[in-house]
Amino acid sequence: MKAFFDSSALIEFIKGNKKAVGLFYELSKMDVESYINDIVFSEFIFHYISLTSGTSAINVKKKGKIDTFITSLPSAH
């Protein structure tokens, strides 16, 4: 099965929304090819930076810290 994920589903997952976490948990048990596009990636990163930095992504950008912030994230490997 193939699934395209919207940024709102990904954002709710990282926020800990029980329904989103449950959805991703169930999908992890299935043979699913997951897809996003550039817009979803951009929206997700914007919200992820805001949620994890404790400030808005705009403030992180104004300080010139987006590259530093992204490269300091734990590796998915």
mmJSON file of the N, C-alpha and C atoms, coordinates in Angstrom:
{"data_MODEL":{"atom_site":{
"group_PDB":["ATOM","ATOM","ATOM","ATOM","ATOM","ATOM","ATOM","ATOM","ATOM","ATOM","ATOM","ATOM","ATOM","ATOM","ATOM","ATOM","ATOM","ATOM","ATOM","ATOM","ATOM","ATOM","ATOM","ATOM","ATOM","ATOM","ATOM","ATOM","ATOM","ATOM","ATOM","ATOM","ATOM","ATOM","ATOM","ATOM","ATOM","ATOM","ATOM","ATOM","ATOM","ATOM","ATOM","ATOM","ATOM","ATOM","ATOM","ATOM","ATOM","ATOM","ATOM","ATOM","ATOM","ATOM","ATOM","ATOM","ATOM","ATOM","ATOM","ATOM","ATOM","ATOM","ATOM","ATOM","ATOM","ATOM","ATOM","ATOM","ATOM","ATOM","ATOM","ATOM","ATOM","ATOM","ATOM","ATOM","ATOM","ATOM","ATOM","ATOM","ATOM","ATOM","ATOM","ATOM","ATOM","ATOM","ATOM","ATOM","ATOM","ATOM","ATOM","ATOM","ATOM","ATOM","ATOM","ATOM","ATOM","ATOM","ATOM","ATOM","ATOM","ATOM","ATOM","ATOM","ATOM","ATOM","ATOM","ATOM","ATOM","ATOM","ATOM","ATOM","ATOM","ATOM","ATOM","ATOM","ATOM","ATOM","ATOM","ATOM","ATOM","ATOM","ATOM","ATOM","ATOM","ATOM","ATOM","ATOM","ATOM","ATOM","ATOM","ATOM","ATOM","ATOM","ATOM","ATOM","ATOM","ATOM","ATOM","ATOM","ATOM","ATOM","ATOM","ATOM","ATOM","ATOM","ATOM","ATOM","ATOM","ATOM","ATOM","ATOM","ATOM","ATOM","ATOM","ATOM","ATOM","ATOM","ATOM","ATOM","ATOM","ATOM","ATOM","ATOM","ATOM","ATOM","ATOM","ATOM","ATOM","ATOM","ATOM","ATOM","ATOM","ATOM","ATOM","ATOM","ATOM","ATOM","ATOM","ATOM","ATOM","ATOM","ATOM","ATOM","ATOM","ATOM","ATOM","ATOM","ATOM","ATOM","ATOM","ATOM","ATOM","ATOM","ATOM","ATOM","ATOM","ATOM","ATOM","ATOM","ATOM","ATOM","ATOM","ATOM","ATOM","ATOM","ATOM","ATOM","ATOM","ATOM","ATOM","ATOM","ATOM","ATOM","ATOM","ATOM","ATOM","ATOM","ATOM","ATOM","ATOM","ATOM","ATOM","ATOM","ATOM","ATOM","ATOM","ATOM","ATOM","ATOM","ATOM"],
"id":[1,2,3,4,5,6,7,8,9,10,11,12,13,14,15,16,17,18,19,20,21,22,23,24,25,26,27,28,29,30,31,32,33,34,35,36,37,38,39,40,41,42,43,44,45,46,47,48,49,50,51,52,53,54,55,56,57,58,59,60,61,62,63,64,65,66,67,68,69,70,71,72,73,74,75,76,77,78,79,80,81,82,83,84,85,86,87,88,89,90,91,92,93,94,95,96,97,98,99,100,101,102,103,104,105,106,107,108,109,110,111,112,113,114,115,116,117,118,119,120,121,122,123,124,125,126,127,128,129,130,131,132,133,134,135,136,137,138,139,140,141,142,143,144,145,146,147,148,149,150,151,152,153,154,155,156,157,158,159,160,161,162,163,164,165,166,167,168,169,170,171,172,173,174,175,176,177,178,179,180,181,182,183,184,185,186,187,188,189,190,191,192,193,194,195,196,197,198,199,200,201,202,203,204,205,206,207,208,209,210,211,212,213,214,215,216,217,218,219,220,221,222,223,224,225,226,227,228,229,230,231],
"type_symbol":["N","C","C","N","C","C","N","C","C","N","C","C","N","C","C","N","C","C","N","C","C","N","C","C","N","C","C","N","C","C","N","C","C","N","C","C","N","C","C","N","C","C","N","C","C","N","C","C","N","C","C","N","C","C","N","C","C","N","C","C","N","C","C","N","C","C","N","C","C","N","C","C","N","C","C","N","C","C","N","C","C","N","C","C","N","C","C","N","C","C","N","C","C","N","C","C","N","C","C","N","C","C","N","C","C","N","C","C","N","C","C","N","C","C","N","C","C","N","C","C","N","C","C","N","C","C","N","C","C","N","C","C","N","C","C","N","C","C","N","C","C","N","C","C","N","C","C","N","C","C","N","C","C","N","C","C","N","C","C","N","C","C","N","C","C","N","C","C","N","C","C","N","C","C","N","C","C","N","C","C","N","C","C","N","C","C","N","C","C","N","C","C","N","C","C","N","C","C","N","C","C","N","C","C","N","C","C","N","C","C","N","C","C","N","C","C","N","C","C","N","C","C","N","C","C","N","C","C","N","C","C"],
"label_atom_id":["N","CA","C","N","CA","C","N","CA","C","N","CA","C","N","CA","C","N","CA","C","N","CA","C","N","CA","C","N","CA","C","N","CA","C","N","CA","C","N","CA","C","N","CA","C","N","CA","C","N","CA","C","N","CA","C","N","CA","C","N","CA","C","N","CA","C","N","CA","C","N","CA","C","N","CA","C","N","CA","C","N","CA","C","N","CA","C","N","CA","C","N","CA","C","N","CA","C","N","CA","C","N","CA","C","N","CA","C","N","CA","C","N","CA","C","N","CA","C","N","CA","C","N","CA","C","N","CA","C","N","CA","C","N","CA","C","N","CA","C","N","CA","C","N","CA","C","N","CA","C","N","CA","C","N","CA","C","N","CA","C","N","CA","C","N","CA","C","N","CA","C","N","CA","C","N","CA","C","N","CA","C","N","CA","C","N","CA","C","N","CA","C","N","CA","C","N","CA","C","N","CA","C","N","CA","C","N","CA","C","N","CA","C","N","CA","C","N","CA","C","N","CA","C","N","CA","C","N","CA","C","N","CA","C","N","CA","C","N","CA","C","N","CA","C","N","CA","C","N","CA","C","N","CA","C","N","CA","C","N","CA","C","N","CA","C","N","CA","C"],
"label_alt_id":[null,null,null,null,null,null,null,null,null,null,null,null,null,null,null,null,null,null,null,null,null,null,null,null,null,null,null,null,null,null,null,null,null,null,null,null,null,null,null,null,null,null,null,null,null,null,null,null,null,null,null,null,null,null,null,null,null,null,null,null,null,null,null,null,null,null,null,null,null,null,null,null,null,null,null,null,null,null,null,null,null,null,null,null,null,null,null,null,null,null,null,null,null,null,null,null,null,null,null,null,null,null,null,null,null,null,null,null,null,null,null,null,null,null,null,null,null,null,null,null,null,null,null,null,null,null,null,null,null,null,null,null,null,null,null,null,null,null,null,null,null,null,null,null,null,null,null,null,null,null,null,null,null,null,null,null,null,null,null,null,null,null,null,null,null,null,null,null,null,null,null,null,null,null,null,null,null,null,null,null,null,null,null,null,null,null,null,null,null,null,null,null,null,null,null,null,null,null,null,null,null,null,null,null,null,null,null,null,null,null,null,null,null,null,null,null,null,null,null,null,null,null,null,null,null,null,null,null,null,null,null],
"label_comp_id":["MET","MET","MET","LYS","LYS","LYS","ALA","ALA","ALA","PHE","PHE","PHE","PHE","PHE","PHE","ASP","ASP","ASP","SER","SER","SER","SER","SER","SER","ALA","ALA","ALA","LEU","LEU","LEU","ILE","ILE","ILE","GLU","GLU","GLU","PHE","PHE","PHE","ILE","ILE","ILE","LYS","LYS","LYS","GLY","GLY","GLY","ASN","ASN","ASN","LYS","LYS","LYS","LYS","LYS","LYS","ALA","ALA","ALA","VAL","VAL","VAL","GLY","GLY","GLY","LEU","LEU","LEU","PHE","PHE","PHE","TYR","TYR","TYR","GLU","GLU","GLU","LEU","LEU","LEU","SER","SER","SER","LYS","LYS","LYS","MET","MET","MET","ASP","ASP","ASP","VAL","VAL","VAL","GLU","GLU","GLU","SER","SER","SER","TYR","TYR","TYR","ILE","ILE","ILE","ASN","ASN","ASN","ASP","ASP","ASP","ILE","ILE","ILE","VAL","VAL","VAL","PHE","PHE","PHE","SER","SER","SER","GLU","GLU","GLU","PHE","PHE","PHE","ILE","ILE","ILE","PHE","PHE","PHE","HIS","HIS","HIS","TYR","TYR","TYR","ILE","ILE","ILE","SER","SER","SER","LEU","LEU","LEU","THR","THR","THR","SER","SER","SER","GLY","GLY","GLY","THR","THR","THR","SER","SER","SER","ALA","ALA","ALA","ILE","ILE","ILE","ASN","ASN","ASN","VAL","VAL","VAL","LYS","LYS","LYS","LYS","LYS","LYS","LYS","LYS","LYS","GLY","GLY","GLY","LYS","LYS","LYS","ILE","ILE","ILE","ASP","ASP","ASP","THR","THR","THR","PHE","PHE","PHE","ILE","ILE","ILE","THR","THR","THR","SER","SER","SER","LEU","LEU","LEU","PRO","PRO","PRO","SER","SER","SER","ALA","ALA","ALA","HIS","HIS","HIS"],
"label_asym_id":["A","A","A","A","A","A","A","A","A","A","A","A","A","A","A","A","A","A","A","A","A","A","A","A","A","A","A","A","A","A","A","A","A","A","A","A","A","A","A","A","A","A","A","A","A","A","A","A","A","A","A","A","A","A","A","A","A","A","A","A","A","A","A","A","A","A","A","A","A","A","A","A","A","A","A","A","A","A","A","A","A","A","A","A","A","A","A","A","A","A","A","A","A","A","A","A","A","A","A","A","A","A","A","A","A","A","A","A","A","A","A","A","A","A","A","A","A","A","A","A","A","A","A","A","A","A","A","A","A","A","A","A","A","A","A","A","A","A","A","A","A","A","A","A","A","A","A","A","A","A","A","A","A","A","A","A","A","A","A","A","A","A","A","A","A","A","A","A","A","A","A","A","A","A","A","A","A","A","A","A","A","A","A","A","A","A","A","A","A","A","A","A","A","A","A","A","A","A","A","A","A","A","A","A","A","A","A","A","A","A","A","A","A","A","A","A","A","A","A","A","A","A","A","A","A","A","A","A","A","A","A"],
"label_entity_id":["1","1","1","1","1","1","1","1","1","1","1","1","1","1","1","1","1","1","1","1","1","1","1","1","1","1","1","1","1","1","1","1","1","1","1","1","1","1","1","1","1","1","1","1","1","1","1","1","1","1","1","1","1","1","1","1","1","1","1","1","1","1","1","1","1","1","1","1","1","1","1","1","1","1","1","1","1","1","1","1","1","1","1","1","1","1","1","1","1","1","1","1","1","1","1","1","1","1","1","1","1","1","1","1","1","1","1","1","1","1","1","1","1","1","1","1","1","1","1","1","1","1","1","1","1","1","1","1","1","1","1","1","1","1","1","1","1","1","1","1","1","1","1","1","1","1","1","1","1","1","1","1","1","1","1","1","1","1","1","1","1","1","1","1","1","1","1","1","1","1","1","1","1","1","1","1","1","1","1","1","1","1","1","1","1","1","1","1","1","1","1","1","1","1","1","1","1","1","1","1","1","1","1","1","1","1","1","1","1","1","1","1","1","1","1","1","1","1","1","1","1","1","1","1","1","1","1","1","1","1","1"],
"label_seq_id":[1,1,1,2,2,2,3,3,3,4,4,4,5,5,5,6,6,6,7,7,7,8,8,8,9,9,9,10,10,10,11,11,11,12,12,12,13,13,13,14,14,14,15,15,15,16,16,16,17,17,17,18,18,18,19,19,19,20,20,20,21,21,21,22,22,22,23,23,23,24,24,24,25,25,25,26,26,26,27,27,27,28,28,28,29,29,29,30,30,30,31,31,31,32,32,32,33,33,33,34,34,34,35,35,35,36,36,36,37,37,37,38,38,38,39,39,39,40,40,40,41,41,41,42,42,42,43,43,43,44,44,44,45,45,45,46,46,46,47,47,47,48,48,48,49,49,49,50,50,50,51,51,51,52,52,52,53,53,53,54,54,54,55,55,55,56,56,56,57,57,57,58,58,58,59,59,59,60,60,60,61,61,61,62,62,62,63,63,63,64,64,64,65,65,65,66,66,66,67,67,67,68,68,68,69,69,69,70,70,70,71,71,71,72,72,72,73,73,73,74,74,74,75,75,75,76,76,76,77,77,77],
"pdbx_PDB_ins_code":[null,null,null,null,null,null,null,null,null,null,null,null,null,null,null,null,null,null,null,null,null,null,null,null,null,null,null,null,null,null,null,null,null,null,null,null,null,null,null,null,null,null,null,null,null,null,null,null,null,null,null,null,null,null,null,null,null,null,null,null,null,null,null,null,null,null,null,null,null,null,null,null,null,null,null,null,null,null,null,null,null,null,null,null,null,null,null,null,null,null,null,null,null,null,null,null,null,null,null,null,null,null,null,null,null,null,null,null,null,null,null,null,null,null,null,null,null,null,null,null,null,null,null,null,null,null,null,null,null,null,null,null,null,null,null,null,null,null,null,null,null,null,null,null,null,null,null,null,null,null,null,null,null,null,null,null,null,null,null,null,null,null,null,null,null,null,null,null,null,null,null,null,null,null,null,null,null,null,null,null,null,null,null,null,null,null,null,null,null,null,null,null,null,null,null,null,null,null,null,null,null,null,null,null,null,null,null,null,null,null,null,null,null,null,null,null,null,null,null,null,null,null,null,null,null,null,null,null,null,null,null],
"Cartn_x":[0.848,0.0,0.904,0.442,1.144,0.328,1.037,0.348,1.076,0.317,0.849,0.439,1.423,1.141,1.135,0.112,0.009,0.774,1.218,1.993,1.207,-0.099,-0.879,-0.809,-0.79,-0.672,0.694,1.738,3.091,3.265,2.724,2.827,2.077,0.883,0.121,0.852,1.54,2.334,3.435,4.209,5.314,4.811,3.571,2.978,2.437,2.38,1.916,0.423,-0.273,-1.709,-1.961,-2.792,-3.002,-3.529,-4.412,-4.949,-3.865,-3.044,-1.966,-0.919,-0.562,0.414,-0.13,-1.394,-2.025,-2.044,-2.344,-2.361,-0.985,0.052,1.399,1.865,1.448,1.789,1.18,-0.1,-0.766,-0.134,0.191,0.821,2.216,2.907,4.254,4.229,3.083,2.95,2.575,2.321,1.89,2.995,2.851,3.79,3.32,3.79,3.336,4.524,4.39,5.363,4.862,5.634,5.219,5.807,5.009,5.437,5.032,5.87,5.524,6.072,5.667,6.245,7.017,7.579,8.393,7.609,6.367,5.547,5.303,4.961,4.744,6.026,7.164,8.449,8.695,8.484,8.703,7.793,6.506,5.563,5.936,6.306,6.669,7.906,8.941,10.182,9.906,9.094,8.732,8.131,7.171,6.52,7.45,8.244,9.175,10.174,10.715,11.655,10.975,9.761,9.024,8.781,8.357,8.042,9.273,10.375,11.552,12.52,12.423,13.349,12.78,11.466,10.837,10.618,10.876,10.646,10.112,9.73,9.204,10.334,9.991,10.979,11.484,10.647,11.052,12.191,12.082,13.162,14.447,14.319,15.499,16.137,15.295,15.802,16.477,15.837,16.397,17.77,17.964,19.251,20.276,19.844,20.749,21.112,20.211,20.511,19.811,19.088,18.364,19.33,20.413,21.384,21.961,22.314,22.867,21.847,20.601,19.539,19.32,19.224,18.963,20.125,21.352,22.497,22.732,22.162,22.342,21.294,20.314,19.276,19.876,19.341,19.84,19.642,20.589,20.506,19.457,18.79,17.779,18.405,19.736,20.416,20.573],
"Cartn_y":[-1.164,0.0,1.24,2.287,3.563,4.583,5.48,6.509,7.837,8.875,10.23,10.908,11.471,12.111,13.621,14.233,15.679,16.16,17.409,17.95,17.933,18.111,18.139,16.804,15.697,14.381,14.23,14.663,14.566,15.475,16.674,17.632,17.124,16.591,16.047,14.868,14.084,12.972,13.475,14.475,14.952,15.72,16.226,16.889,15.868,14.6,13.549,13.312,13.815,13.579,12.07,11.582,10.145,9.49,10.156,9.58,9.475,10.505,10.49,9.447,9.37,8.365,6.967,6.749,5.452,5.104,6.097,5.883,5.449,6.194,5.855,4.521,4.212,2.915,1.787,1.915,0.885,0.779,1.899,1.882,1.265,1.42,0.846,-0.678,-1.268,-2.717,-3.254,-2.349,-2.742,-2.467,-3.054,-2.816,-1.57,-0.396,0.877,1.653,2.114,3.034,4.435,5.207,6.541,7.61,8.62,9.708,11.059,12.067,13.466,14.238,15.505,16.336,17.494,18.347,19.467,20.411,20.651,21.572,20.984,19.711,19.046,19.083,18.815,18.849,20.237,21.269,22.644,23.001,22.665,22.96,22.201,20.939,20.128,20.684,21.003,21.531,22.84,23.716,24.986,24.732,23.815,23.517,22.754,21.854,21.084,22.006,22.954,23.92,24.698,25.15,25.906,25.084,23.835,22.987,22.596,22.336,21.839,22.921,24.112,25.176,26.073,26.015,26.866,28.288,28.546,29.858,29.641,30.7,30.54,30.261,29.568,29.283,30.577,31.612,32.915,33.486,33.381,33.866,33.08,31.767,30.948,31.395,31.67,32.123,33.492,34.428,35.774,35.734,34.778,34.645,33.917,33.453,32.722,31.354,30.749,29.495,28.274,28.415,27.259,26.143,26.459,25.424,24.754,25.556,25.019,24.129,24.566,23.817,22.479,22.498,21.272,20.282,20.768,19.843,19.324,19.977,19.509,18.479,18.228,17.239,15.843,14.979,13.606,12.933,12.127,11.403,10.32,10.085,9.023,7.662,7.608,6.333,5.492],
"Cartn_z":[0.0,0.0,0.0,-0.67,-0.684,0.112,0.818,1.603,1.454,1.145,1.098,2.395,3.093,4.375,4.235,4.793,4.854,6.084,6.014,7.136,8.445,8.388,9.631,10.368,9.647,10.295,10.955,10.258,10.817,12.024,11.936,13.035,14.27,14.058,15.188,15.821,15.006,15.54,16.465,16.021,16.873,18.085,18.005,19.168,20.165,19.752,20.652,20.634,19.62,19.499,19.467,20.39,20.537,19.261,18.556,17.319,16.249,16.121,15.127,15.487,16.762,17.197,16.924,17.214,16.96,15.482,14.665,13.213,12.717,13.111,12.666,13.239,14.444,15.024,14.196,13.877,13.07,11.679,11.082,9.758,9.805,10.934,11.053,11.039,11.355,11.356,9.971,9.04,7.694,6.683,5.515,4.42,3.663,4.116,3.56,3.008,1.769,1.187,1.486,2.238,2.666,1.759,1.478,0.611,1.183,0.926,1.149,-0.046,-0.175,-1.23,-0.597,-1.439,-0.945,-0.048,-0.379,0.424,1.807,1.869,3.152,3.975,3.344,4.05,4.63,3.828,4.273,5.452,5.338,6.418,7.692,7.529,8.678,9.375,8.604,9.191,9.93,9.343,9.974,11.359,11.432,12.71,13.65,13.105,13.939,14.624,13.868,14.461,15.573,15.327,16.344,17.601,17.412,18.559,19.361,18.692,19.395,19.857,19.254,19.65,20.745,20.932,21.931,21.447,20.182,19.584,18.171,17.524,16.168,15.184,14.121,13.075,12.445,12.43,11.887,12.729,14.068,14.941,14.724,14.535,14.265,12.953,11.961,10.659,10.784,11.498,11.666,12.326,13.233,13.914,13.051,11.853,10.969,11.503,12.259,12.945,12.351,11.248,10.712,10.338,9.628,9.26,10.5,11.488,12.729,13.425,13.448,14.101,13.396,12.089,11.324,11.468,11.363,11.441,12.85,13.859,15.234,15.647,14.781,15.106,15.13,15.989,16.02,14.663,14.281,13.017,13.09,11.968,11.908,11.668,11.595,11.301,12.517],
"occupancy":[1.0,1.0,1.0,1.0,1.0,1.0,1.0,1.0,1.0,1.0,1.0,1.0,1.0,1.0,1.0,1.0,1.0,1.0,1.0,1.0,1.0,1.0,1.0,1.0,1.0,1.0,1.0,1.0,1.0,1.0,1.0,1.0,1.0,1.0,1.0,1.0,1.0,1.0,1.0,1.0,1.0,1.0,1.0,1.0,1.0,1.0,1.0,1.0,1.0,1.0,1.0,1.0,1.0,1.0,1.0,1.0,1.0,1.0,1.0,1.0,1.0,1.0,1.0,1.0,1.0,1.0,1.0,1.0,1.0,1.0,1.0,1.0,1.0,1.0,1.0,1.0,1.0,1.0,1.0,1.0,1.0,1.0,1.0,1.0,1.0,1.0,1.0,1.0,1.0,1.0,1.0,1.0,1.0,1.0,1.0,1.0,1.0,1.0,1.0,1.0,1.0,1.0,1.0,1.0,1.0,1.0,1.0,1.0,1.0,1.0,1.0,1.0,1.0,1.0,1.0,1.0,1.0,1.0,1.0,1.0,1.0,1.0,1.0,1.0,1.0,1.0,1.0,1.0,1.0,1.0,1.0,1.0,1.0,1.0,1.0,1.0,1.0,1.0,1.0,1.0,1.0,1.0,1.0,1.0,1.0,1.0,1.0,1.0,1.0,1.0,1.0,1.0,1.0,1.0,1.0,1.0,1.0,1.0,1.0,1.0,1.0,1.0,1.0,1.0,1.0,1.0,1.0,1.0,1.0,1.0,1.0,1.0,1.0,1.0,1.0,1.0,1.0,1.0,1.0,1.0,1.0,1.0,1.0,1.0,1.0,1.0,1.0,1.0,1.0,1.0,1.0,1.0,1.0,1.0,1.0,1.0,1.0,1.0,1.0,1.0,1.0,1.0,1.0,1.0,1.0,1.0,1.0,1.0,1.0,1.0,1.0,1.0,1.0,1.0,1.0,1.0,1.0,1.0,1.0,1.0,1.0,1.0,1.0,1.0,1.0,1.0,1.0,1.0,1.0,1.0,1.0],
"B_iso_or_equiv":[0.0,0.0,0.0,0.0,0.0,0.0,0.0,0.0,0.0,0.0,0.0,0.0,0.0,0.0,0.0,0.0,0.0,0.0,0.0,0.0,0.0,0.0,0.0,0.0,0.0,0.0,0.0,0.0,0.0,0.0,0.0,0.0,0.0,0.0,0.0,0.0,0.0,0.0,0.0,0.0,0.0,0.0,0.0,0.0,0.0,0.0,0.0,0.0,0.0,0.0,0.0,0.0,0.0,0.0,0.0,0.0,0.0,0.0,0.0,0.0,0.0,0.0,0.0,0.0,0.0,0.0,0.0,0.0,0.0,0.0,0.0,0.0,0.0,0.0,0.0,0.0,0.0,0.0,0.0,0.0,0.0,0.0,0.0,0.0,0.0,0.0,0.0,0.0,0.0,0.0,0.0,0.0,0.0,0.0,0.0,0.0,0.0,0.0,0.0,0.0,0.0,0.0,0.0,0.0,0.0,0.0,0.0,0.0,0.0,0.0,0.0,0.0,0.0,0.0,0.0,0.0,0.0,0.0,0.0,0.0,0.0,0.0,0.0,0.0,0.0,0.0,0.0,0.0,0.0,0.0,0.0,0.0,0.0,0.0,0.0,0.0,0.0,0.0,0.0,0.0,0.0,0.0,0.0,0.0,0.0,0.0,0.0,0.0,0.0,0.0,0.0,0.0,0.0,0.0,0.0,0.0,0.0,0.0,0.0,0.0,0.0,0.0,0.0,0.0,0.0,0.0,0.0,0.0,0.0,0.0,0.0,0.0,0.0,0.0,0.0,0.0,0.0,0.0,0.0,0.0,0.0,0.0,0.0,0.0,0.0,0.0,0.0,0.0,0.0,0.0,0.0,0.0,0.0,0.0,0.0,0.0,0.0,0.0,0.0,0.0,0.0,0.0,0.0,0.0,0.0,0.0,0.0,0.0,0.0,0.0,0.0,0.0,0.0,0.0,0.0,0.0,0.0,0.0,0.0,0.0,0.0,0.0,0.0,0.0,0.0,0.0,0.0,0.0,0.0,0.0,0.0],
"pdbx_formal_charge":[null,null,null,null,null,null,null,null,null,null,null,null,null,null,null,null,null,null,null,null,null,null,null,null,null,null,null,null,null,null,null,null,null,null,null,null,null,null,null,null,null,null,null,null,null,null,null,null,null,null,null,null,null,null,null,null,null,null,null,null,null,null,null,null,null,null,null,null,null,null,null,null,null,null,null,null,null,null,null,null,null,null,null,null,null,null,null,null,null,null,null,null,null,null,null,null,null,null,null,null,null,null,null,null,null,null,null,null,null,null,null,null,null,null,null,null,null,null,null,null,null,null,null,null,null,null,null,null,null,null,null,null,null,null,null,null,null,null,null,null,null,null,null,null,null,null,null,null,null,null,null,null,null,null,null,null,null,null,null,null,null,null,null,null,null,null,null,null,null,null,null,null,null,null,null,null,null,null,null,null,null,null,null,null,null,null,null,null,null,null,null,null,null,null,null,null,null,null,null,null,null,null,null,null,null,null,null,null,null,null,null,null,null,null,null,null,null,null,null,null,null,null,null,null,null,null,null,null,null,null,null],
"auth_seq_id":[1,1,1,2,2,2,3,3,3,4,4,4,5,5,5,6,6,6,7,7,7,8,8,8,9,9,9,10,10,10,11,11,11,12,12,12,13,13,13,14,14,14,15,15,15,16,16,16,17,17,17,18,18,18,19,19,19,20,20,20,21,21,21,22,22,22,23,23,23,24,24,24,25,25,25,26,26,26,27,27,27,28,28,28,29,29,29,30,30,30,31,31,31,32,32,32,33,33,33,34,34,34,35,35,35,36,36,36,37,37,37,38,38,38,39,39,39,40,40,40,41,41,41,42,42,42,43,43,43,44,44,44,45,45,45,46,46,46,47,47,47,48,48,48,49,49,49,50,50,50,51,51,51,52,52,52,53,53,53,54,54,54,55,55,55,56,56,56,57,57,57,58,58,58,59,59,59,60,60,60,61,61,61,62,62,62,63,63,63,64,64,64,65,65,65,66,66,66,67,67,67,68,68,68,69,69,69,70,70,70,71,71,71,72,72,72,73,73,73,74,74,74,75,75,75,76,76,76,77,77,77],
"auth_comp_id":["MET","MET","MET","LYS","LYS","LYS","ALA","ALA","ALA","PHE","PHE","PHE","PHE","PHE","PHE","ASP","ASP","ASP","SER","SER","SER","SER","SER","SER","ALA","ALA","ALA","LEU","LEU","LEU","ILE","ILE","ILE","GLU","GLU","GLU","PHE","PHE","PHE","ILE","ILE","ILE","LYS","LYS","LYS","GLY","GLY","GLY","ASN","ASN","ASN","LYS","LYS","LYS","LYS","LYS","LYS","ALA","ALA","ALA","VAL","VAL","VAL","GLY","GLY","GLY","LEU","LEU","LEU","PHE","PHE","PHE","TYR","TYR","TYR","GLU","GLU","GLU","LEU","LEU","LEU","SER","SER","SER","LYS","LYS","LYS","MET","MET","MET","ASP","ASP","ASP","VAL","VAL","VAL","GLU","GLU","GLU","SER","SER","SER","TYR","TYR","TYR","ILE","ILE","ILE","ASN","ASN","ASN","ASP","ASP","ASP","ILE","ILE","ILE","VAL","VAL","VAL","PHE","PHE","PHE","SER","SER","SER","GLU","GLU","GLU","PHE","PHE","PHE","ILE","ILE","ILE","PHE","PHE","PHE","HIS","HIS","HIS","TYR","TYR","TYR","ILE","ILE","ILE","SER","SER","SER","LEU","LEU","LEU","THR","THR","THR","SER","SER","SER","GLY","GLY","GLY","THR","THR","THR","SER","SER","SER","ALA","ALA","ALA","ILE","ILE","ILE","ASN","ASN","ASN","VAL","VAL","VAL","LYS","LYS","LYS","LYS","LYS","LYS","LYS","LYS","LYS","GLY","GLY","GLY","LYS","LYS","LYS","ILE","ILE","ILE","ASP","ASP","ASP","THR","THR","THR","PHE","PHE","PHE","ILE","ILE","ILE","THR","THR","THR","SER","SER","SER","LEU","LEU","LEU","PRO","PRO","PRO","SER","SER","SER","ALA","ALA","ALA","HIS","HIS","HIS"],
"auth_asym_id":["A","A","A","A","A","A","A","A","A","A","A","A","A","A","A","A","A","A","A","A","A","A","A","A","A","A","A","A","A","A","A","A","A","A","A","A","A","A","A","A","A","A","A","A","A","A","A","A","A","A","A","A","A","A","A","A","A","A","A","A","A","A","A","A","A","A","A","A","A","A","A","A","A","A","A","A","A","A","A","A","A","A","A","A","A","A","A","A","A","A","A","A","A","A","A","A","A","A","A","A","A","A","A","A","A","A","A","A","A","A","A","A","A","A","A","A","A","A","A","A","A","A","A","A","A","A","A","A","A","A","A","A","A","A","A","A","A","A","A","A","A","A","A","A","A","A","A","A","A","A","A","A","A","A","A","A","A","A","A","A","A","A","A","A","A","A","A","A","A","A","A","A","A","A","A","A","A","A","A","A","A","A","A","A","A","A","A","A","A","A","A","A","A","A","A","A","A","A","A","A","A","A","A","A","A","A","A","A","A","A","A","A","A","A","A","A","A","A","A","A","A","A","A","A","A","A","A","A","A","A","A"],
"auth_atom_id":["N","CA","C","N","CA","C","N","CA","C","N","CA","C","N","CA","C","N","CA","C","N","CA","C","N","CA","C","N","CA","C","N","CA","C","N","CA","C","N","CA","C","N","CA","C","N","CA","C","N","CA","C","N","CA","C","N","CA","C","N","CA","C","N","CA","C","N","CA","C","N","CA","C","N","CA","C","N","CA","C","N","CA","C","N","CA","C","N","CA","C","N","CA","C","N","CA","C","N","CA","C","N","CA","C","N","CA","C","N","CA","C","N","CA","C","N","CA","C","N","CA","C","N","CA","C","N","CA","C","N","CA","C","N","CA","C","N","CA","C","N","CA","C","N","CA","C","N","CA","C","N","CA","C","N","CA","C","N","CA","C","N","CA","C","N","CA","C","N","CA","C","N","CA","C","N","CA","C","N","CA","C","N","CA","C","N","CA","C","N","CA","C","N","CA","C","N","CA","C","N","CA","C","N","CA","C","N","CA","C","N","CA","C","N","CA","C","N","CA","C","N","CA","C","N","CA","C","N","CA","C","N","CA","C","N","CA","C","N","CA","C","N","CA","C","N","CA","C","N","CA","C","N","CA","C","N","CA","C","N","CA","C","N","CA","C","N","CA","C"],
"pdbx_PDB_model_num":[1,1,1,1,1,1,1,1,1,1,1,1,1,1,1,1,1,1,1,1,1,1,1,1,1,1,1,1,1,1,1,1,1,1,1,1,1,1,1,1,1,1,1,1,1,1,1,1,1,1,1,1,1,1,1,1,1,1,1,1,1,1,1,1,1,1,1,1,1,1,1,1,1,1,1,1,1,1,1,1,1,1,1,1,1,1,1,1,1,1,1,1,1,1,1,1,1,1,1,1,1,1,1,1,1,1,1,1,1,1,1,1,1,1,1,1,1,1,1,1,1,1,1,1,1,1,1,1,1,1,1,1,1,1,1,1,1,1,1,1,1,1,1,1,1,1,1,1,1,1,1,1,1,1,1,1,1,1,1,1,1,1,1,1,1,1,1,1,1,1,1,1,1,1,1,1,1,1,1,1,1,1,1,1,1,1,1,1,1,1,1,1,1,1,1,1,1,1,1,1,1,1,1,1,1,1,1,1,1,1,1,1,1,1,1,1,1,1,1,1,1,1,1,1,1,1,1,1,1,1,1]
}}}
